[in-house]
């Protein structure tokens, strides 16, 4: 009885490129181990991803009655979200665009098959 346990984090105001550096570390790991690793990562994106993973685990425990010890991170990916375009004025009447990038993060947990 394998369930796909989903959780999404939308419009995270960190670029997808920076978020991918964090999520590549936890992909494929056991959930308990992944939560420990994220707790001590210095990157700014680690905290929101930790919160997202905790939410996915809570979904699994509440909705499907699955123990967190049996779960692992099957898929986790960051897509680009809308970019806010700001302008900063430069010398000689020019202006320099600033791109404030954001991202959508999705995590899918699977239950380990009991051998």
QUIJOFEN-V785967 format. One record per pair of residues at least 4 apart in sequence whose ideal C-beta (glycine too) atoms are under 8 Angstrom apart, sorted by the first residue. I is the first residue (numbers start at 1). GAP is how many residues later the second one is. D is the distance in Angstrom with one decimal. If there is no record, write none. Layout:
i: [I | I]
gap: [GAP | GAP]
d: [D | D]
This chain:
i: [1 | 2 | 2 | 2 | 3 | 3 | 3 | 3 | 3 | 4 | 4 | 4 | 4 | 5 | 5 | 5 | 5 | 5 | 5 | 5 | 5 | 5 | 5 | 6 | 6 | 6 | 6 | 6 | 7 | 7 | 7 | 7 | 7 | 7 | 7 | 8 | 8 | 8 | 8 | 8 | 9 | 9 | 9 | 9 | 9 | 9 | 9 | 10 | 10 | 11 | 11 | 11 | 11 | 12 | 12 | 12 | 12 | 12 | 12 | 12 | 12 | 13 | 13 | 14 | 14 | 14 | 14 | 14 | 14 | 14 | 14 | 15 | 15 | 15 | 15 | 16 | 16 | 16 | 16 | 16 | 16 | 16 | 17 | 17 | 18 | 18 | 18 | 18 | 19 | 19 | 19 | 19 | 19 | 19 | 20 | 20 | 21 | 21 | 21 | 22 | 22 | 22 | 22 | 22 | 22 | 22 | 23 | 23 | 23 | 23 | 23 | 23 | 25 | 25 | 25 | 26 | 26 | 26 | 26 | 26 | 26 | 26 | 27 | 27 | 27 | 28 | 28 | 28 | 29 | 29 | 29 | 29 | 29 | 30 | 30 | 30 | 30 | 30 | 31 | 31 | 31 | 31 | 31 | 31 | 31 | 31 | 32 | 32 | 32 | 33 | 34 | 34 | 34 | 35 | 35 | 35 | 35 | 35 | 36 | 37 | 38 | 38 | 38 | 38 | 38 | 39 | 39 | 41 | 42 | 45 | 46 | 47 | 48 | 48 | 49 | 49 | 50 | 51 | 52 | 52 | 52 | 53 | 53 | 53 | 54 | 55 | 56 | 56 | 56 | 57 | 57 | 57 | 57 | 58 | 59 | 59 | 60 | 60 | 60 | 60 | 60 | 60 | 61 | 61 | 61 | 61 | 66 | 66 | 66 | 67 | 70 | 70 | 70 | 71 | 71 | 71 | 71 | 72 | 72 | 72 | 73 | 73 | 73 | 74 | 74 | 74 | 75 | 75 | 75 | 76 | 76 | 76 | 76 | 77 | 77 | 78 | 78 | 78 | 78 | 79 | 79 | 79 | 79 | 80 | 80 | 80 | 80 | 81 | 81 | 81 | 81 | 82 | 83 | 83 | 83 | 83 | 84 | 84 | 84 | 85 | 85 | 85 | 85 | 86 | 86 | 86 | 86 | 87 | 87 | 87 | 87 | 88 | 88 | 88 | 88 | 89 | 89 | 89 | 90 | 90 | 90]
gap: [110 | 108 | 109 | 111 | 57 | 61 | 63 | 107 | 108 | 70 | 104 | 105 | 106 | 51 | 54 | 55 | 58 | 59 | 61 | 66 | 103 | 104 | 105 | 50 | 53 | 100 | 101 | 102 | 45 | 46 | 48 | 49 | 52 | 99 | 100 | 44 | 96 | 97 | 98 | 99 | 39 | 40 | 42 | 43 | 95 | 96 | 97 | 71 | 94 | 70 | 71 | 91 | 93 | 7 | 33 | 36 | 69 | 90 | 91 | 92 | 93 | 87 | 89 | 4 | 5 | 30 | 31 | 34 | 87 | 88 | 89 | 4 | 86 | 87 | 88 | 4 | 62 | 63 | 64 | 65 | 85 | 87 | 4 | 84 | 4 | 25 | 26 | 27 | 4 | 26 | 30 | 59 | 84 | 86 | 4 | 58 | 4 | 22 | 24 | 4 | 16 | 19 | 21 | 23 | 24 | 27 | 4 | 26 | 53 | 54 | 55 | 82 | 12 | 13 | 16 | 8 | 11 | 12 | 23 | 27 | 47 | 50 | 46 | 48 | 49 | 44 | 45 | 46 | 4 | 5 | 8 | 43 | 44 | 4 | 39 | 41 | 42 | 43 | 4 | 22 | 26 | 37 | 40 | 41 | 42 | 78 | 4 | 36 | 37 | 4 | 4 | 19 | 39 | 4 | 15 | 18 | 19 | 22 | 4 | 4 | 8 | 9 | 11 | 12 | 15 | 7 | 11 | 5 | 4 | 4 | 4 | 4 | 4 | 57 | 4 | 56 | 4 | 4 | 4 | 53 | 55 | 4 | 20 | 54 | 4 | 4 | 4 | 51 | 53 | 4 | 11 | 14 | 52 | 4 | 4 | 5 | 4 | 6 | 8 | 11 | 49 | 51 | 4 | 5 | 6 | 7 | 4 | 5 | 45 | 4 | 41 | 42 | 44 | 38 | 39 | 40 | 41 | 37 | 38 | 40 | 34 | 35 | 36 | 34 | 35 | 36 | 31 | 32 | 33 | 29 | 30 | 31 | 32 | 28 | 29 | 25 | 26 | 27 | 28 | 24 | 25 | 26 | 27 | 21 | 22 | 23 | 24 | 20 | 21 | 22 | 23 | 20 | 16 | 17 | 18 | 19 | 15 | 16 | 18 | 12 | 13 | 14 | 15 | 11 | 12 | 13 | 14 | 8 | 9 | 10 | 11 | 7 | 8 | 9 | 10 | 5 | 6 | 7 | 4 | 5 | 6]
d: [7.9 | 6.3 | 5.7 | 7.4 | 7.5 | 5.0 | 6.9 | 7.8 | 6.4 | 7.8 | 5.6 | 7.8 | 7.0 | 5.7 | 5.5 | 4.4 | 7.8 | 6.6 | 7.3 | 7.3 | 6.9 | 4.2 | 7.5 | 7.1 | 7.5 | 7.1 | 7.3 | 5.7 | 5.5 | 7.5 | 4.8 | 3.6 | 6.0 | 7.6 | 5.2 | 7.8 | 6.8 | 7.2 | 5.1 | 7.8 | 6.2 | 7.6 | 7.7 | 4.4 | 7.0 | 4.3 | 7.7 | 6.8 | 4.9 | 5.4 | 7.8 | 5.5 | 7.1 | 6.8 | 7.6 | 5.6 | 7.2 | 6.0 | 5.1 | 7.2 | 6.1 | 7.2 | 5.0 | 5.3 | 5.6 | 6.3 | 4.9 | 7.3 | 7.8 | 7.1 | 6.2 | 7.1 | 3.9 | 7.4 | 6.4 | 6.2 | 4.5 | 6.3 | 4.8 | 7.6 | 7.0 | 3.9 | 7.5 | 7.9 | 7.5 | 7.2 | 7.4 | 5.4 | 6.1 | 4.6 | 7.0 | 4.1 | 5.1 | 6.0 | 5.9 | 5.2 | 7.8 | 6.5 | 7.4 | 7.6 | 7.4 | 6.3 | 5.2 | 4.5 | 5.2 | 5.4 | 6.4 | 6.1 | 4.8 | 7.1 | 6.0 | 6.9 | 6.2 | 8.0 | 7.3 | 4.0 | 6.1 | 6.4 | 7.5 | 7.3 | 5.6 | 6.6 | 5.8 | 7.6 | 5.4 | 6.9 | 6.2 | 7.9 | 4.9 | 4.4 | 7.1 | 6.6 | 5.7 | 6.7 | 7.8 | 7.2 | 5.1 | 8.0 | 6.3 | 6.9 | 5.6 | 5.5 | 4.2 | 6.2 | 6.5 | 6.5 | 6.8 | 6.1 | 6.5 | 6.4 | 6.3 | 6.2 | 5.5 | 6.4 | 6.6 | 6.1 | 6.8 | 7.6 | 7.3 | 6.6 | 5.1 | 8.0 | 6.0 | 4.1 | 6.7 | 8.0 | 6.3 | 3.8 | 7.4 | 5.9 | 6.0 | 6.6 | 6.3 | 7.5 | 6.3 | 6.4 | 6.3 | 6.5 | 6.6 | 5.9 | 5.8 | 6.5 | 7.4 | 6.0 | 6.4 | 6.5 | 6.6 | 5.1 | 5.3 | 6.4 | 5.1 | 6.6 | 7.2 | 5.9 | 5.4 | 7.7 | 5.4 | 4.5 | 7.1 | 5.9 | 6.0 | 8.0 | 7.1 | 6.5 | 7.4 | 6.5 | 6.0 | 6.3 | 5.5 | 7.6 | 5.2 | 5.0 | 7.8 | 4.8 | 7.1 | 6.1 | 7.2 | 6.9 | 6.2 | 6.0 | 6.6 | 7.9 | 6.2 | 5.1 | 6.2 | 4.0 | 7.5 | 7.3 | 4.2 | 7.3 | 7.1 | 4.6 | 7.2 | 7.4 | 5.8 | 4.9 | 7.1 | 4.9 | 8.0 | 6.5 | 4.8 | 7.9 | 7.5 | 7.0 | 7.8 | 6.1 | 7.7 | 7.8 | 4.1 | 5.2 | 5.0 | 6.5 | 5.2 | 6.6 | 5.1 | 7.0 | 7.7 | 4.1 | 7.4 | 5.9 | 7.4 | 6.2 | 7.6 | 7.3 | 4.2 | 7.9 | 6.1 | 4.8 | 7.3 | 5.9 | 7.0 | 6.6 | 4.9 | 7.8 | 5.5 | 7.6 | 5.0 | 7.6 | 4.4 | 6.0 | 4.8]
